[in-house]
Amino acid sequence: MSTPTDEQVQATDTFRAGHHLVLQAGAGTGKTTTLAMLAASTKRRGHYLAFNKDIARDAATRFPRTVMCKTAHATAYAALGHRYGGRLNGPRQPAWKAGQALGINRPIRIGDHEISHKTLSHTVLRTVTRFCYSADRALARHHVPHLRRLETRADHTQLADAVLPFATRAWADLQNPDQGVVRFEHDHYLKMWALTQPKIETDFLFLDEAQDTNPVLEQVFNAQRDHAQLVVVGDSAQAIYGWRGARDVMTDFDATALTLTCSFRFGPLLADEANRWLELADAPIRLTGSKAIPTEVGDIDRPDAVLCRTNIGAMAEVMRLLSKGHRVALTRGGHTLSALALAARDLKEGRCTNHPELILFASWGEVQDYAAYDPAGGDLQPFVDLIDTHGPDAILAAVDELTDEEHASVTVSTAHKAKGREWPTVKIGDDFPPPKDTDQLDAQGQPIPEPINETDARLAYVAVTRARHRLDLGGLSWIDTRLGT
């Protein structure tokens, strides 16, 4: 991109003037290019906090050498986390086993309800996780999650009184760099680093993908305000990780607010499509497309990428495409999936497994229970559903047939994993459901659907804006009927 846009010039001028800056950058509007412009406009030294390793690696090739490009976790690991390297990636275990080691070995009674030692153990570990995502300095009652059927304040107070001593013991266990009974996670050392009130030695600090920032990182970032110029960049409409504790820190950040709205990824027709979802998401920006890029919206027989809502949907799409003879790639590969499928086959056939994630489970039934009922196992649920639907052998056969993206005729991804990516032609997968009908009827006697959820609208916006030249709405085609267009 040779000539900067007026928006990019304004951002560069504001940065050079030394102002803190919040930059709302829509899909494909040259966010990284703009940040590189800012960094190149000064001889001062900077630090860029990237959302993931891939983004950090890409930025390092585009930013001047005066800028350090790292993820927040890598920054925390270099400062403190490396001491806990021996405890990272330990085997999974049911929460009750960690709870038992912490001293939870009997149920408690709250009102009319008996809380089992298993539920108590789950709640203790969830409490620690919620604390790690927070900006708080100490474990407190509000970190204890609410449980169904314990609705009153008095019930929750009693639960918190029972949970907090064990949560404190669990957090103390995690401080030992050599050994412990609680599984050590990356978010644990990030929190430990944040609690040291770190000073990032830099003249300016860029926070990328700021719409998906946990309060713990937001706190560290804001604490640099007195000695560093802060630049927050992201797209509030792409805030799709709220379920993981993230929040959009852009909307109330005290700084000069500017926008990047001209997309260099696609043309006006696709910008119009994006704007439908931006309106439904109540987003602060609307996009204009580049007239130099002809982009169409319509059916695609052989898309470059198919984007799905869920992992299950993605794997189902992989199997469908393979059955039709396509060369298929799956974003982030299938190696992890095949290792888990082998472990599942062993467990289903009554054998133990050496897979580090599942080594402590004695049967497939235990894994099913862990995924369904233990909050720590929620991320395994899509995999469990996949195995229960298709069986390990079908998954293994499909993974064996996968190829890398360079040699594939089609790439399958979830919308979450496609964030930051783009393809010439994109089709939306079939697992984006329309809003459910309510009990109310319109003037024609037809059921009135529920309003479109803002979270769903943001995910749809991410999905449709991955295309450069042609978009097939596929599983989101219901939007035309829903909006009467």
PELINVEN-V699623 format. One record per residue. N is the residue number from 1. PHI is phi in whole degrees, 0 to 359 (* if undefined). OMEGA is omega as a letter, one per 30 degrees, with the letter a starting at -180 (NA if undefined). D_CENTER is the distance of its C-alpha to the mean C-alpha in Angstrom with 1 decimal. Layout:
n->N phi->PHI omega->OMEGA d_center->D_CENTER
n->N phi->PHI omega->OMEGA d_center->D_CENTER
This chain:
n->1 phi->* omega->a d_center->29.3
n->2 phi->277 omega->a d_center->32.8
n->3 phi->265 omega->l d_center->33.5
n->4 phi->296 omega->l d_center->31.0
n->5 phi->284 omega->l d_center->30.5
n->6 phi->301 omega->a d_center->31.9
n->7 phi->294 omega->l d_center->28.4
n->8 phi->290 omega->l d_center->27.8
n->9 phi->297 omega->l d_center->31.3
n->10 phi->297 omega->l d_center->30.7
n->11 phi->296 omega->l d_center->27.5
n->12 phi->296 omega->l d_center->29.5
n->13 phi->296 omega->l d_center->32.5
n->14 phi->295 omega->l d_center->30.5
n->15 phi->295 omega->a d_center->28.9
n->16 phi->295 omega->l d_center->32.3
n->17 phi->283 omega->l d_center->33.8
n->18 phi->90 omega->a d_center->31.7
n->19 phi->280 omega->l d_center->29.8
n->20 phi->297 omega->a d_center->26.4
n->21 phi->221 omega->l d_center->24.3
n->22 phi->242 omega->a d_center->21.3
n->23 phi->242 omega->l d_center->20.6
n->24 phi->277 omega->a d_center->18.9
n->25 phi->243 omega->l d_center->18.3
n->26 phi->290 omega->a d_center->17.9
n->27 phi->299 omega->l d_center->16.8
n->28 phi->75 omega->a d_center->19.1
n->29 phi->269 omega->l d_center->21.1
n->30 phi->77 omega->a d_center->21.5
n->31 phi->301 omega->a d_center->19.1
n->32 phi->293 omega->l d_center->19.4
n->33 phi->300 omega->l d_center->23.1
n->34 phi->295 omega->l d_center->23.7
n->35 phi->297 omega->l d_center->22.3
n->36 phi->296 omega->l d_center->24.5
n->37 phi->299 omega->l d_center->27.4
n->38 phi->300 omega->a d_center->26.9
n->39 phi->297 omega->a d_center->26.9
n->40 phi->283 omega->a d_center->29.9
n->41 phi->276 omega->a d_center->31.9
n->42 phi->218 omega->l d_center->32.5
n->43 phi->265 omega->l d_center->33.9
n->44 phi->292 omega->a d_center->31.9
n->45 phi->267 omega->a d_center->29.4
n->46 phi->227 omega->l d_center->25.7
n->47 phi->225 omega->a d_center->22.4
n->48 phi->246 omega->l d_center->19.1
n->49 phi->265 omega->a d_center->15.8
n->50 phi->266 omega->a d_center->13.3
n->51 phi->285 omega->l d_center->9.5
n->52 phi->211 omega->a d_center->10.0
n->53 phi->299 omega->a d_center->13.4
n->54 phi->298 omega->a d_center->14.0
n->55 phi->295 omega->l d_center->13.9
n->56 phi->298 omega->a d_center->16.0
n->57 phi->296 omega->l d_center->18.4
n->58 phi->295 omega->a d_center->18.9
n->59 phi->297 omega->a d_center->19.5
n->60 phi->298 omega->l d_center->22.0
n->61 phi->276 omega->a d_center->24.1
n->62 phi->248 omega->a d_center->24.3
n->63 phi->270 omega->l d_center->24.7
n->64 phi->296 omega->a d_center->28.1
n->65 phi->294 omega->l d_center->28.8
n->66 phi->285 omega->a d_center->29.1
n->67 phi->246 omega->l d_center->25.3
n->68 phi->274 omega->a d_center->23.3
n->69 phi->250 omega->a d_center->19.8
n->70 phi->213 omega->l d_center->17.5
n->71 phi->280 omega->l d_center->14.0
n->72 phi->298 omega->a d_center->14.4
n->73 phi->295 omega->l d_center->14.3
n->74 phi->294 omega->l d_center->17.0
n->75 phi->296 omega->l d_center->18.9
n->76 phi->292 omega->a d_center->18.9
n->77 phi->294 omega->a d_center->19.8
n->78 phi->296 omega->a d_center->22.7
n->79 phi->281 omega->a d_center->24.0
n->80 phi->214 omega->a d_center->23.8
n->81 phi->298 omega->a d_center->21.4
n->82 phi->300 omega->l d_center->23.7
n->83 phi->294 omega->a d_center->26.1
n->84 phi->255 omega->a d_center->23.9
n->85 phi->305 omega->a d_center->23.4
n->86 phi->292 omega->a d_center->25.7
n->87 phi->263 omega->a d_center->23.7
n->88 phi->290 omega->l d_center->20.3
n->89 phi->60 omega->l d_center->19.3
n->90 phi->288 omega->a d_center->22.1
n->91 phi->293 omega->l d_center->22.7
n->92 phi->292 omega->l d_center->20.9
n->93 phi->209 omega->l d_center->23.4
n->94 phi->302 omega->a d_center->23.7
n->95 phi->302 omega->a d_center->23.3
n->96 phi->294 omega->l d_center->27.0
n->97 phi->289 omega->l d_center->28.1
n->98 phi->295 omega->l d_center->26.3
n->99 phi->299 omega->l d_center->27.8
n->100 phi->301 omega->l d_center->31.2
n->101 phi->293 omega->l d_center->31.2
n->102 phi->275 omega->l d_center->30.4
n->103 phi->106 omega->l d_center->33.4
n->104 phi->272 omega->a d_center->32.0
n->105 phi->225 omega->l d_center->34.6
n->106 phi->212 omega->l d_center->35.8
n->107 phi->288 omega->l d_center->34.7
n->108 phi->237 omega->a d_center->35.2
n->109 phi->247 omega->l d_center->36.6
n->110 phi->231 omega->a d_center->35.3
n->111 phi->60 omega->a d_center->37.5
n->112 phi->271 omega->a d_center->38.1
n->113 phi->247 omega->l d_center->35.1
n->114 phi->262 omega->l d_center->34.9
n->115 phi->262 omega->a d_center->31.6
n->116 phi->293 omega->l d_center->31.5
n->117 phi->296 omega->l d_center->30.9
n->118 phi->293 omega->l d_center->27.9
n->119 phi->298 omega->l d_center->26.3
n->120 phi->298 omega->l d_center->27.3
n->121 phi->296 omega->l d_center->25.6
n->122 phi->304 omega->a d_center->22.3
n->123 phi->294 omega->l d_center->22.5
n->124 phi->298 omega->a d_center->23.4
n->125 phi->290 omega->l d_center->20.3
n->126 phi->295 omega->l d_center->18.0
n->127 phi->298 omega->l d_center->20.1
n->128 phi->296 omega->l d_center->19.5
n->129 phi->298 omega->a d_center->15.6
n->130 phi->296 omega->l d_center->15.9
n->131 phi->297 omega->a d_center->18.4
n->132 phi->296 omega->l d_center->16.2
n->133 phi->284 omega->a d_center->13.5
n->134 phi->277 omega->l d_center->16.5
n->135 phi->264 omega->a d_center->19.0
n->136 phi->284 omega->a d_center->21.9
n->137 phi->272 omega->a d_center->24.4
n->138 phi->217 omega->l d_center->25.5
n->139 phi->299 omega->a d_center->24.5
n->140 phi->214 omega->a d_center->25.8
n->141 phi->301 omega->a d_center->26.3
n->142 phi->289 omega->l d_center->23.5
n->143 phi->281 omega->a d_center->21.0
n->144 phi->285 omega->a d_center->22.6
n->145 phi->292 omega->l d_center->20.8
n->146 phi->282 omega->l d_center->23.2
n->147 phi->253 omega->l d_center->24.5
n->148 phi->302 omega->l d_center->25.9
n->149 phi->77 omega->l d_center->29.7
n->150 phi->249 omega->a d_center->29.7
n->151 phi->273 omega->a d_center->29.7
n->152 phi->279 omega->l d_center->32.1
n->153 phi->297 omega->a d_center->31.7
n->154 phi->296 omega->l d_center->34.4
n->155 phi->296 omega->a d_center->32.6
n->156 phi->293 omega->l d_center->29.3
n->157 phi->299 omega->l d_center->31.4
n->158 phi->295 omega->l d_center->33.1
n->159 phi->297 omega->a d_center->29.9
n->160 phi->299 omega->l d_center->28.6
n->161 phi->298 omega->l d_center->32.0
n->162 phi->280 omega->a d_center->31.6
n->163 phi->279 omega->a d_center->28.0
n->164 phi->303 omega->l d_center->28.0
n->165 phi->300 omega->l d_center->30.7
n->166 phi->285 omega->l d_center->28.8
n->167 phi->296 omega->l d_center->25.5
n->168 phi->296 omega->l d_center->27.5
n->169 phi->294 omega->l d_center->29.0
n->170 phi->296 omega->l d_center->25.6
n->171 phi->295 omega->l d_center->24.4
n->172 phi->296 omega->l d_center->27.8
n->173 phi->301 omega->a d_center->27.4
n->174 phi->289 omega->a d_center->24.3
n->175 phi->288 omega->a d_center->26.3
n->176 phi->281 omega->a d_center->28.5
n->177 phi->286 omega->a d_center->27.4
n->178 phi->258 omega->a d_center->29.6
n->179 phi->203 omega->l d_center->29.2
n->180 phi->177 omega->a d_center->28.0
n->181 phi->260 omega->l d_center->27.3
n->182 phi->266 omega->a d_center->23.6
n->183 phi->296 omega->a d_center->21.0
n->184 phi->275 omega->a d_center->19.7
n->185 phi->242 omega->l d_center->16.0
n->186 phi->299 omega->a d_center->14.5
n->187 phi->293 omega->l d_center->13.6
n->188 phi->291 omega->a d_center->17.4
n->189 phi->286 omega->l d_center->18.8
n->190 phi->297 omega->l d_center->16.5
n->191 phi->294 omega->l d_center->18.0
n->192 phi->301 omega->l d_center->21.4
n->193 phi->297 omega->a d_center->21.3
n->194 phi->300 omega->a d_center->20.4
n->195 phi->292 omega->l d_center->23.3
n->196 phi->280 omega->a d_center->25.7
n->197 phi->51 omega->a d_center->25.2
n->198 phi->294 omega->l d_center->24.8
n->199 phi->254 omega->l d_center->26.4
n->200 phi->274 omega->a d_center->24.8
n->201 phi->286 omega->a d_center->28.0
n->202 phi->198 omega->l d_center->27.4
n->203 phi->275 omega->l d_center->29.0
n->204 phi->216 omega->a d_center->25.9
n->205 phi->224 omega->l d_center->22.2
n->206 phi->262 omega->l d_center->19.5
n->207 phi->247 omega->a d_center->16.0
n->208 phi->268 omega->a d_center->13.8
n->209 phi->51 omega->a d_center->10.7
n->210 phi->294 omega->l d_center->12.2
n->211 phi->288 omega->a d_center->10.9
n->212 phi->239 omega->a d_center->7.6
n->213 phi->261 omega->l d_center->10.0
n->214 phi->287 omega->l d_center->10.9
n->215 phi->306 omega->a d_center->14.6
n->216 phi->297 omega->l d_center->15.7
n->217 phi->283 omega->l d_center->14.8
n->218 phi->305 omega->a d_center->16.1
n->219 phi->297 omega->l d_center->19.3
n->220 phi->299 omega->a d_center->19.8
n->221 phi->299 omega->a d_center->19.3
n->222 phi->297 omega->a d_center->21.8
n->223 phi->292 omega->l d_center->24.2
n->224 phi->271 omega->a d_center->24.9
n->225 phi->302 omega->a d_center->26.4
n->226 phi->286 omega->a d_center->30.0
n->227 phi->241 omega->a d_center->30.2
n->228 phi->225 omega->l d_center->27.7
n->229 phi->281 omega->a d_center->26.9
n->230 phi->256 omega->l d_center->23.4
n->231 phi->233 omega->l d_center->21.5
n->232 phi->256 omega->a d_center->18.3
n->233 phi->225 omega->a d_center->16.8
n->234 phi->167 omega->a d_center->14.1
n->235 phi->220 omega->a d_center->14.1
n->236 phi->305 omega->a d_center->13.9
n->237 phi->285 omega->l d_center->13.8
n->238 phi->257 omega->l d_center->10.4
n->239 phi->282 omega->a d_center->8.9
n->240 phi->239 omega->a d_center->6.6
n->241 phi->241 omega->l d_center->4.5
n->242 phi->301 omega->l d_center->8.1
n->243 phi->296 omega->a d_center->8.2
n->244 phi->257 omega->l d_center->6.8
n->245 phi->96 omega->a d_center->9.5
n->246 phi->285 omega->l d_center->8.4
n->247 phi->218 omega->a d_center->11.2
n->248 phi->277 omega->a d_center->12.7
n->249 phi->272 omega->a d_center->15.3
n->250 phi->284 omega->a d_center->16.9
n->251 phi->293 omega->a d_center->19.0
n->252 phi->240 omega->l d_center->21.2
n->253 phi->279 omega->a d_center->21.3
n->254 phi->281 omega->a d_center->25.0
n->255 phi->193 omega->l d_center->25.6
n->256 phi->293 omega->a d_center->27.1
n->257 phi->259 omega->l d_center->24.9
n->258 phi->229 omega->a d_center->25.0
n->259 phi->228 omega->l d_center->23.4
n->260 phi->238 omega->a d_center->22.9
n->261 phi->239 omega->a d_center->23.5
n->262 phi->269 omega->a d_center->25.3
n->263 phi->275 omega->l d_center->23.2
n->264 phi->265 omega->a d_center->24.6
n->265 phi->268 omega->a d_center->22.6
n->266 phi->213 omega->a d_center->24.4
n->267 phi->270 omega->a d_center->27.5
n->268 phi->300 omega->a d_center->28.5
n->269 phi->298 omega->a d_center->28.2
n->270 phi->286 omega->l d_center->24.5
n->271 phi->299 omega->l d_center->24.1
n->272 phi->299 omega->l d_center->25.9
n->273 phi->298 omega->l d_center->23.5
n->274 phi->300 omega->a d_center->20.5
n->275 phi->292 omega->l d_center->22.6
n->276 phi->300 omega->a d_center->23.1
n->277 phi->286 omega->l d_center->19.4
n->278 phi->297 omega->l d_center->19.3
n->279 phi->293 omega->l d_center->22.3
n->280 phi->295 omega->l d_center->20.9
n->281 phi->275 omega->a d_center->17.8
n->282 phi->55 omega->a d_center->20.4
n->283 phi->279 omega->a d_center->19.0
n->284 phi->279 omega->a d_center->21.2
n->285 phi->230 omega->l d_center->21.8
n->286 phi->231 omega->a d_center->23.3
n->287 phi->259 omega->l d_center->23.5
n->288 phi->243 omega->a d_center->26.5
n->289 phi->267 omega->l d_center->26.6
n->290 phi->277 omega->l d_center->28.7
n->291 phi->292 omega->l d_center->32.1
n->292 phi->281 omega->a d_center->32.5
n->293 phi->245 omega->l d_center->29.8
n->294 phi->288 omega->a d_center->31.0
n->295 phi->233 omega->a d_center->28.2
n->296 phi->244 omega->l d_center->29.0
n->297 phi->240 omega->a d_center->27.4
n->298 phi->176 omega->a d_center->28.9
n->299 phi->296 omega->l d_center->29.1
n->300 phi->229 omega->l d_center->28.2
n->301 phi->282 omega->a d_center->29.9
n->302 phi->231 omega->a d_center->28.2
n->303 phi->288 omega->l d_center->24.8
n->304 phi->287 omega->a d_center->23.2
n->305 phi->216 omega->l d_center->19.8
n->306 phi->242 omega->a d_center->18.9
n->307 phi->251 omega->a d_center->15.4
n->308 phi->247 omega->a d_center->14.6
n->309 phi->277 omega->a d_center->12.6
n->310 phi->231 omega->l d_center->12.3
n->311 phi->298 omega->l d_center->12.9
n->312 phi->297 omega->l d_center->16.3
n->313 phi->300 omega->a d_center->17.1
n->314 phi->296 omega->a d_center->16.2
n->315 phi->291 omega->l d_center->18.6
n->316 phi->297 omega->l d_center->21.1
n->317 phi->293 omega->l d_center->21.1
n->318 phi->303 omega->a d_center->21.6
n->319 phi->293 omega->l d_center->24.6
n->320 phi->294 omega->a d_center->26.0
n->321 phi->292 omega->l d_center->26.0
n->322 phi->298 omega->a d_center->27.5
n->323 phi->294 omega->l d_center->30.2
n->324 phi->265 omega->l d_center->31.2
n->325 phi->89 omega->l d_center->31.7
n->326 phi->281 omega->l d_center->28.8
n->327 phi->272 omega->a d_center->27.4
n->328 phi->244 omega->l d_center->23.7
n->329 phi->248 omega->l d_center->20.8
n->330 phi->244 omega->a d_center->17.5
n->331 phi->306 omega->a d_center->14.5
n->332 phi->68 omega->l d_center->14.1
n->333 phi->72 omega->a d_center->17.4
n->334 phi->246 omega->a d_center->18.9
n->335 phi->297 omega->l d_center->20.3
n->336 phi->299 omega->a d_center->18.0
n->337 phi->296 omega->a d_center->18.6
n->338 phi->290 omega->l d_center->22.4
n->339 phi->297 omega->l d_center->22.7
n->340 phi->291 omega->l d_center->21.2
n->341 phi->295 omega->l d_center->23.5
n->342 phi->299 omega->l d_center->26.5
n->343 phi->297 omega->l d_center->25.8
n->344 phi->297 omega->l d_center->25.5
n->345 phi->298 omega->l d_center->28.8
n->346 phi->301 omega->a d_center->30.5
n->347 phi->294 omega->l d_center->29.5
n->348 phi->294 omega->a d_center->30.6
n->349 phi->264 omega->l d_center->33.9
n->350 phi->84 omega->l d_center->34.6
n->351 phi->257 omega->l d_center->33.9
n->352 phi->285 omega->l d_center->31.9
n->353 phi->234 omega->l d_center->29.1
n->354 phi->264 omega->l d_center->28.4
n->355 phi->299 omega->a d_center->24.7
n->356 phi->301 omega->l d_center->23.3
n->357 phi->285 omega->a d_center->20.5
n->358 phi->239 omega->a d_center->23.2
n->359 phi->296 omega->a d_center->26.4
n->360 phi->266 omega->l d_center->27.1
n->361 phi->263 omega->a d_center->27.1
n->362 phi->269 omega->a d_center->30.6
n->363 phi->205 omega->l d_center->29.9
n->364 phi->296 omega->l d_center->27.4
n->365 phi->301 omega->l d_center->28.2
n->366 phi->295 omega->l d_center->26.9
n->367 phi->294 omega->l d_center->23.5
n->368 phi->301 omega->l d_center->23.5
n->369 phi->296 omega->a d_center->24.3
n->370 phi->298 omega->a d_center->21.8
n->371 phi->291 omega->a d_center->18.9
n->372 phi->280 omega->a d_center->20.4
n->373 phi->243 omega->a d_center->21.7
n->374 phi->258 omega->a d_center->20.0
n->375 phi->306 omega->a d_center->16.8
n->376 phi->292 omega->a d_center->16.1
n->377 phi->258 omega->a d_center->16.4
n->378 phi->303 omega->a d_center->14.1
n->379 phi->289 omega->l d_center->11.8
n->380 phi->274 omega->a d_center->15.2
n->381 phi->302 omega->l d_center->16.1
n->382 phi->302 omega->l d_center->15.2
n->383 phi->294 omega->l d_center->17.2
n->384 phi->300 omega->l d_center->20.0
n->385 phi->300 omega->a d_center->20.3
n->386 phi->298 omega->l d_center->20.5
n->387 phi->296 omega->a d_center->23.2
n->388 phi->291 omega->l d_center->25.1
n->389 phi->278 omega->a d_center->25.2
n->390 phi->251 omega->a d_center->26.2
n->391 phi->87 omega->a d_center->27.3
n->392 phi->300 omega->a d_center->26.5
n->393 phi->296 omega->l d_center->29.2
n->394 phi->293 omega->l d_center->27.9
n->395 phi->294 omega->a d_center->24.3
n->396 phi->300 omega->l d_center->26.1
n->397 phi->296 omega->a d_center->28.3
n->398 phi->293 omega->a d_center->25.5
n->399 phi->297 omega->l d_center->23.5
n->400 phi->299 omega->a d_center->26.9
n->401 phi->274 omega->a d_center->27.4
n->402 phi->294 omega->l d_center->24.1
n->403 phi->235 omega->l d_center->24.8
n->404 phi->278 omega->a d_center->23.0
n->405 phi->299 omega->a d_center->21.8
n->406 phi->297 omega->a d_center->24.9
n->407 phi->253 omega->a d_center->27.3
n->408 phi->277 omega->l d_center->25.4
n->409 phi->272 omega->l d_center->26.7
n->410 phi->209 omega->l d_center->23.4
n->411 phi->252 omega->l d_center->19.7
n->412 phi->251 omega->a d_center->17.5
n->413 phi->209 omega->l d_center->13.7
n->414 phi->280 omega->l d_center->11.0
n->415 phi->297 omega->l d_center->10.2
n->416 phi->300 omega->a d_center->6.4
n->417 phi->284 omega->l d_center->8.0
n->418 phi->276 omega->a d_center->10.8
n->419 phi->302 omega->a d_center->9.3
n->420 phi->88 omega->a d_center->12.0
n->421 phi->257 omega->l d_center->14.3
n->422 phi->205 omega->l d_center->17.5
n->423 phi->219 omega->l d_center->20.4
n->424 phi->300 omega->a d_center->23.9
n->425 phi->231 omega->a d_center->23.7
n->426 phi->226 omega->l d_center->20.9
n->427 phi->245 omega->l d_center->21.4
n->428 phi->273 omega->a d_center->19.1
n->429 phi->293 omega->a d_center->19.0
n->430 phi->275 omega->a d_center->20.9
n->431 phi->258 omega->l d_center->18.3
n->432 phi->258 omega->a d_center->17.6
n->433 phi->283 omega->l d_center->20.1
n->434 phi->289 omega->l d_center->22.3
n->435 phi->301 omega->l d_center->22.8
n->436 phi->288 omega->l d_center->25.2
n->437 phi->284 omega->l d_center->28.8
n->438 phi->269 omega->l d_center->30.2
n->439 phi->278 omega->a d_center->33.8
n->440 phi->275 omega->a d_center->35.0
n->441 phi->244 omega->l d_center->36.9
n->442 phi->274 omega->a d_center->37.5
n->443 phi->298 omega->l d_center->41.0
n->444 phi->271 omega->l d_center->41.1
n->445 phi->82 omega->l d_center->40.4
n->446 phi->268 omega->l d_center->36.9
n->447 phi->298 omega->l d_center->34.0
n->448 phi->271 omega->a d_center->31.8
n->449 phi->288 omega->l d_center->28.1
n->450 phi->296 omega->l d_center->25.6
n->451 phi->298 omega->l d_center->24.0
n->452 phi->287 omega->a d_center->20.8
n->453 phi->298 omega->a d_center->17.9
n->454 phi->300 omega->l d_center->16.2
n->455 phi->297 omega->l d_center->12.7
n->456 phi->295 omega->l d_center->14.0
n->457 phi->296 omega->l d_center->15.7
n->458 phi->294 omega->l d_center->12.8
n->459 phi->295 omega->l d_center->11.1
n->460 phi->296 omega->l d_center->14.6
n->461 phi->300 omega->l d_center->15.1
n->462 phi->301 omega->a d_center->12.4
n->463 phi->296 omega->a d_center->14.0
n->464 phi->289 omega->a d_center->17.6
n->465 phi->269 omega->l d_center->17.3
n->466 phi->275 omega->a d_center->16.6
n->467 phi->270 omega->l d_center->20.4
n->468 phi->261 omega->a d_center->23.2
n->469 phi->244 omega->l d_center->26.4
n->470 phi->208 omega->l d_center->26.0
n->471 phi->238 omega->l d_center->23.6
n->472 phi->255 omega->a d_center->24.4
n->473 phi->297 omega->l d_center->22.9
n->474 phi->42 omega->a d_center->23.4
n->475 phi->292 omega->l d_center->21.5
n->476 phi->253 omega->a d_center->21.1
n->477 phi->299 omega->l d_center->24.9
n->478 phi->300 omega->a d_center->25.5
n->479 phi->298 omega->a d_center->24.6
n->480 phi->296 omega->l d_center->28.1
n->481 phi->290 omega->a d_center->29.9
n->482 phi->297 omega->a d_center->27.8
n->483 phi->263 omega->l d_center->28.6
n->484 phi->66 omega->l d_center->32.0
n->485 phi->244 omega->NA d_center->31.8
